[in-house]
Amino acid sequence: MARTISVLKWESEQDVDNAIRDIRAEMDQKGGLTKDTERAMQHSFQVADPDLMNYFLRTVREQVPGALHYFEERGGGA
């Protein structure tokens, strides 16, 4: 069964942690992000509070550095 990634606005660090978990799982399983996941995460990143954006980038850098390029090009720079 296909997994659905929903687009949402991160309201807390827990929301970001959940997104990181999803990113890590997809990177481990597929070696990268699908276009749907990439778009959903980039949207969530773009509409997030600046503190959560920075938390997201720091956490990706620490836990899933291979995914960082998906977000640095979209204006991320913690």
C-alpha positions as CSV (number, residue, x, y, z in Angstrom):
1,M,0.0,0.0,0.0
2,A,1.4,3.4,-0.9
3,R,2.1,5.8,1.8
4,T,0.6,9.3,1.6
5,I,2.6,12.3,2.7
6,S,0.3,15.1,3.7
7,V,1.1,18.8,3.3
8,L,0.9,20.6,6.5
9,K,2.1,23.7,8.3
10,W,4.5,22.7,11.1
11,E,3.2,24.1,14.4
12,S,5.8,22.5,16.7
13,E,9.2,20.8,16.9
14,Q,7.2,17.5,17.1
15,D,5.7,18.2,13.7
16,V,9.2,18.8,12.3
17,D,10.5,15.6,14.0
18,N,7.7,13.7,12.3
19,A,8.7,15.2,8.9
20,I,12.3,14.2,9.5
21,R,11.3,10.7,10.4
22,D,9.3,10.5,7.1
23,I,12.2,11.9,5.1
24,R,14.7,9.5,6.7
25,A,12.4,6.5,6.0
26,E,12.0,7.5,2.3
27,M,15.7,8.2,1.9
28,D,16.5,4.8,3.4
29,Q,13.9,3.0,1.3
30,K,14.2,4.7,-2.0
31,G,17.6,6.5,-1.9
32,G,16.0,9.9,-2.3
33,L,12.7,11.7,-2.0
34,T,9.9,11.2,-4.4
35,K,8.7,14.4,-6.2
36,D,5.4,14.3,-4.1
37,T,7.3,14.1,-0.8
38,E,9.8,16.8,-2.0
39,R,7.0,19.2,-2.9
40,A,5.1,18.5,0.3
41,M,8.1,19.0,2.5
42,Q,9.3,22.1,0.6
43,H,5.8,23.6,1.0
44,S,5.8,22.9,4.8
45,F,9.3,24.4,5.0
46,Q,8.3,27.5,3.1
47,V,5.2,28.3,5.2
48,A,6.9,27.4,8.6
49,D,7.7,29.8,11.3
50,P,11.4,30.9,10.9
51,D,12.4,29.2,14.2
52,L,10.9,25.9,13.0
53,M,12.6,26.3,9.6
54,N,15.9,26.6,11.3
55,Y,15.2,23.7,13.6
56,F,14.2,21.7,10.5
57,L,17.5,22.5,8.7
58,R,19.6,21.8,11.7
59,T,17.9,18.5,12.3
60,V,18.2,17.4,8.6
61,R,21.9,18.4,8.7
62,E,22.4,16.2,11.8
63,Q,20.2,13.3,11.0
64,V,19.7,13.0,7.2
65,P,22.5,15.1,5.6
66,G,21.8,13.4,2.2
67,A,18.5,15.2,2.1
68,L,19.8,18.7,2.8
69,H,20.1,19.6,-0.9
70,Y,16.3,19.3,-1.3
71,F,15.9,22.3,1.0
72,E,19.0,24.5,0.7
73,E,18.1,25.5,-2.8
74,R,14.7,26.7,-1.5
75,G,16.2,29.4,0.7
76,G,17.3,27.4,3.7
77,G,20.4,28.4,5.5
78,A,20.4,27.9,9.3
